[in-house]
Amino acid sequence: MSSSSKIAYAIAFQLGWFICIMAGNALGLAYTIIFVIAHLIFLKTTLNKVLWLKESLWLLIVFIGGFLLEALTFSAGFLYSKTQPIFFDYLIFPPLWLLNLWLLFAIALRTCLSFVFTAPRIAYFISVVAIPLNYYAGAQLNAEVDVTSPHILSLALISLQWIFLLWCLVQTKRYFFEDIFNAR
């Protein structure tokens, strides 16, 4: 992937981050649908059918991993949402706009953030520094979600979850998706 394509994906991802956090569910969902469809159409012209289907599977796997991580984060009380859909007394689902971010993140991992797979230590460092800052900033910008006090402890536990998730994604990529990451 060219540098200009990576920059375009990075800008689109950051724009999506702000739209999802600031505008909420409806606009975040609309942006995510448009971005995912545009991405898949772009890849349809450059990848063969098998790799295109694997790309779709990659998006689904990252989305499911993100859903599980966020459901655990909300259910364990690290994050609090004022409009929490609660199932089975203890299972709290994250807001839709937050789930949209996971689809955008899955695409970013394949494009502008693919370097995390070539240097996993950087990914783990990002999990310890950038991820907590990202969650804290998102909670400050979105009145619907808040980081539970004590903030440091909640953010540290979220970081540990991310380290585990990124380790799982590195292994999944290595054993099942190396071909789509190396496709030109």
C-alpha positions as CSV (number, residue, x, y, z in Angstrom):
1,M,0.0,0.0,0.0
2,S,1.3,3.4,-0.9
3,S,2.2,6.1,1.6
4,S,-0.6,8.3,0.2
5,S,-3.1,5.5,0.7
6,K,-2.0,5.0,4.3
7,I,-2.3,8.7,4.9
8,A,-5.8,8.8,3.4
9,Y,-6.8,5.8,5.6
10,A,-5.3,7.5,8.7
11,I,-7.2,10.7,8.0
12,A,-10.5,8.7,7.4
13,F,-9.9,6.7,10.6
14,Q,-9.4,9.9,12.7
15,L,-12.3,11.6,11.1
16,G,-14.4,8.5,11.9
17,W,-13.2,8.5,15.5
18,F,-14.3,12.1,16.0
19,I,-17.7,11.5,14.2
20,C,-18.5,8.4,16.3
21,I,-17.5,10.0,19.6
22,M,-19.0,13.5,19.0
23,A,-22.0,12.7,16.9
24,G,-23.1,9.4,18.4
25,N,-24.9,6.4,17.1
26,A,-26.8,7.6,13.9
27,L,-24.0,9.6,12.3
28,G,-21.3,7.3,13.5
29,L,-23.2,4.3,12.0
30,A,-23.7,6.2,8.7
31,Y,-20.0,7.1,8.4
32,T,-18.9,3.6,9.3
33,I,-21.2,2.0,6.7
34,I,-19.9,4.3,4.0
35,F,-16.3,3.8,5.0
36,V,-16.5,0.0,5.2
37,I,-18.4,-0.2,1.9
38,A,-15.9,2.2,0.2
39,H,-13.0,0.1,1.6
40,L,-14.4,-3.2,0.4
41,I,-15.2,-1.8,-3.0
42,F,-11.7,-0.5,-3.3
43,L,-10.3,-3.9,-2.3
44,K,-12.7,-5.7,-4.7
45,T,-10.8,-4.0,-7.6
46,T,-7.4,-4.9,-6.2
47,L,-7.7,-8.3,-4.5
48,N,-8.9,-11.7,-5.8
49,K,-12.1,-13.1,-4.4
50,V,-10.4,-15.3,-1.8
51,L,-8.4,-12.5,-0.4
52,W,-11.4,-10.2,-0.4
53,L,-13.4,-12.7,1.6
54,K,-10.5,-13.1,4.0
55,E,-10.5,-9.3,4.4
56,S,-14.2,-9.4,5.3
57,L,-13.5,-12.2,7.8
58,W,-10.6,-10.1,9.3
59,L,-13.0,-7.2,9.8
60,L,-15.5,-9.5,11.5
61,I,-12.9,-11.1,13.8
62,V,-11.6,-7.7,14.9
63,F,-15.1,-6.4,15.4
64,I,-16.1,-9.5,17.5
65,G,-12.9,-9.1,19.6
66,G,-13.7,-5.4,20.1
67,F,-17.2,-6.2,21.1
68,L,-16.1,-8.7,23.6
69,L,-13.5,-6.4,25.0
70,E,-15.9,-3.5,25.3
71,A,-18.7,-5.7,26.8
72,L,-16.2,-6.8,29.4
73,T,-15.0,-3.3,30.0
74,F,-18.6,-2.0,30.6
75,S,-19.7,-5.1,32.5
76,A,-16.7,-5.0,34.8
77,G,-17.4,-1.3,35.5
78,F,-14.2,0.2,34.0
79,L,-16.4,2.4,31.8
80,Y,-19.9,3.6,32.6
81,S,-22.6,4.6,30.1
82,K,-25.7,6.5,31.0
83,T,-27.7,4.6,28.4
84,Q,-26.5,1.1,29.1
85,P,-28.4,-1.8,27.6
86,I,-28.2,-4.5,30.2
87,F,-28.8,-8.2,29.5
88,F,-28.9,-11.1,31.9
89,D,-28.4,-8.7,34.9
90,Y,-24.6,-8.4,34.5
91,L,-23.8,-8.2,30.8
92,I,-23.6,-4.6,29.6
93,F,-23.4,-3.9,25.9
94,P,-21.3,-0.9,24.7
95,P,-22.9,1.9,22.8
96,L,-23.3,1.5,19.0
97,W,-21.0,4.3,18.2
98,L,-18.2,2.6,20.2
99,L,-18.8,-0.6,18.2
100,N,-18.5,1.4,15.0
101,L,-15.1,2.4,16.0
102,W,-14.0,-1.2,16.1
103,L,-14.9,-1.7,12.4
104,L,-12.9,1.5,11.6
105,F,-10.1,0.2,13.7
106,A,-10.1,-3.2,11.9
107,I,-9.6,-1.4,8.6
108,A,-6.9,0.9,10.1
109,L,-5.0,-2.2,11.4
110,R,-4.9,-3.5,7.8
111,T,-3.9,-0.1,6.3
112,C,-2.4,2.8,8.2
113,L,-1.7,0.9,11.5
114,S,-0.3,-2.3,10.0
115,F,3.1,-1.4,11.5
116,V,1.9,-2.8,14.8
117,F,2.2,-6.3,13.4
118,T,5.8,-5.9,12.3
119,A,6.8,-4.5,15.7
120,P,4.5,-6.0,18.4
121,R,6.4,-4.2,21.2
122,I,5.3,-0.9,19.7
123,A,1.7,-2.3,19.8
124,Y,2.0,-3.1,23.5
125,F,3.6,0.3,24.2
126,I,0.6,1.9,22.4
127,S,-1.7,-0.2,24.5
128,V,-0.1,1.2,27.7
129,V,0.1,4.8,26.6
130,A,-2.1,5.8,23.7
131,I,-5.1,3.5,24.4
132,P,-5.8,4.9,27.9
133,L,-5.4,8.4,26.6
134,N,-7.8,7.6,23.8
135,Y,-10.4,6.2,26.2
136,Y,-10.0,9.2,28.5
137,A,-10.3,11.7,25.7
138,G,-13.3,9.9,24.3
139,A,-15.0,10.0,27.6
140,Q,-14.3,13.7,27.9
141,L,-15.7,14.4,24.5
142,N,-18.8,12.2,24.8
143,A,-21.2,12.9,27.6
144,E,-22.7,9.4,27.4
145,V,-19.6,7.5,28.6
146,D,-17.4,8.1,31.6
147,V,-14.3,6.4,32.9
148,T,-15.0,4.9,36.4
149,S,-13.1,6.2,39.3
150,P,-10.3,5.7,40.2
151,H,-9.5,6.6,36.6
152,I,-5.9,5.3,36.7
153,L,-7.0,1.9,37.8
154,S,-9.8,1.6,35.2
155,L,-7.5,2.8,32.4
156,A,-4.8,0.4,33.5
157,L,-7.2,-2.5,33.4
158,I,-8.4,-1.5,30.0
159,S,-4.7,-1.4,28.9
160,L,-4.2,-4.9,30.0
161,Q,-7.3,-6.0,28.1
162,W,-5.9,-4.3,25.0
163,I,-2.5,-5.9,25.4
164,F,-4.2,-9.3,25.4
165,L,-6.4,-8.5,22.5
166,L,-3.5,-7.2,20.4
167,W,-1.5,-10.3,21.2
168,C,-4.4,-12.4,20.0
169,L,-4.7,-10.3,16.8
170,V,-0.9,-10.6,16.1
171,Q,-1.2,-14.4,16.4
172,T,-4.4,-14.5,14.3
173,K,-2.8,-12.4,11.6
174,R,0.4,-14.5,11.7
175,Y,-1.4,-17.8,11.3
176,F,-4.4,-17.0,9.2
177,F,-4.2,-13.6,7.5
178,E,-0.6,-13.0,6.5
179,D,-1.6,-13.2,2.8
180,I,-4.0,-10.2,3.0
181,F,-1.4,-8.1,4.8
182,N,1.1,-8.9,2.1
183,A,-1.2,-8.4,-0.9
184,R,-0.4,-5.5,-3.1
